[in-house]
């Protein structure tokens, strides 16, 4: 497949900044803010930016997040305190971060997937740091074993995205 023209730098920055703003609003605002913010940012993404069929990837990523982080919660990795949980697994604000992250995959992070080992390293470092920062801001307790497990999960996840993107999808 031919490579598409690279995403303009301004568009990449806007995509990344939109995610960062969503991350901050979800973590600091809680589940009601996450519901409104997430719906607005995802709606805007689907209307203006999404590639054909990208909604399937984002939906799959949302389900994956519920399964992975929900499983880690059930194993004792998270203590959410008084936060209301979706399906008894996760607060909505944490779950919403998964589809919001997925909006980066074929856009501002599209370049990264050409480098599988760098993608895996970036996931293994940035994933746990995101959980650590989010937990501190949202008042969530993390089990001592959770961040190393998150490093493995996000490293493997980003390696998998890289392999998927190289075989199936043409990335920017």
Secondary structure in CASP SS format (residue, H / E / C, confidence):
PFRMAT SS
TARGET T0000
AUTHOR 0000-0000-0000
METHOD secondary structure of the structure
MODEL  1
X C 1.00
X C 1.00
X C 1.00
X C 1.00
X C 1.00
X C 1.00
X C 1.00
X C 1.00
X H 1.00
X H 1.00
X H 1.00
X H 1.00
X H 1.00
X H 1.00
X H 1.00
X H 1.00
X H 1.00
X H 1.00
X H 1.00
X H 1.00
X H 1.00
X H 1.00
X H 1.00
X H 1.00
X H 1.00
X H 1.00
X H 1.00
X H 1.00
X H 1.00
X H 1.00
X H 1.00
X H 1.00
X H 1.00
X H 1.00
X H 1.00
X H 1.00
X H 1.00
X H 1.00
X H 1.00
X H 1.00
X H 1.00
X H 1.00
X H 1.00
X H 1.00
X H 1.00
X H 1.00
X H 1.00
X H 1.00
X C 1.00
X C 1.00
X C 1.00
X C 1.00
X C 1.00
X H 1.00
X H 1.00
X H 1.00
X H 1.00
X H 1.00
X H 1.00
X H 1.00
X H 1.00
X H 1.00
X H 1.00
X H 1.00
X H 1.00
X H 1.00
X H 1.00
X H 1.00
X H 1.00
X H 1.00
X H 1.00
X H 1.00
X H 1.00
X H 1.00
X C 1.00
X C 1.00
X C 1.00
X E 1.00
X E 1.00
X C 1.00
X C 1.00
X C 1.00
X C 1.00
X C 1.00
X E 1.00
X E 1.00
X C 1.00
X C 1.00
X C 1.00
X E 1.00
X E 1.00
X H 1.00
X H 1.00
X H 1.00
X H 1.00
X H 1.00
X H 1.00
X H 1.00
X H 1.00
X H 1.00
X H 1.00
X H 1.00
X H 1.00
X H 1.00
X H 1.00
X C 1.00
X C 1.00
X C 1.00
X C 1.00
X H 1.00
X H 1.00
X H 1.00
X H 1.00
X H 1.00
X C 1.00
X H 1.00
X H 1.00
X H 1.00
X H 1.00
X H 1.00
X H 1.00
X H 1.00
X H 1.00
X H 1.00
X H 1.00
X H 1.00
X H 1.00
X H 1.00
X H 1.00
X H 1.00
X H 1.00
X H 1.00
X H 1.00
X H 1.00
X H 1.00
X H 1.00
X H 1.00
X H 1.00
X C 1.00
X C 1.00
X E 1.00
X E 1.00
X C 1.00
X C 1.00
X C 1.00
X H 1.00
X H 1.00
X H 1.00
X H 1.00
X H 1.00
X H 1.00
X H 1.00
X H 1.00
X H 1.00
X H 1.00
X H 1.00
X H 1.00
X H 1.00
X H 1.00
X H 1.00
X H 1.00
X H 1.00
X H 1.00
X H 1.00
X H 1.00
X H 1.00
X H 1.00
X C 1.00
X C 1.00
X C 1.00
X C 1.00
X C 1.00
END
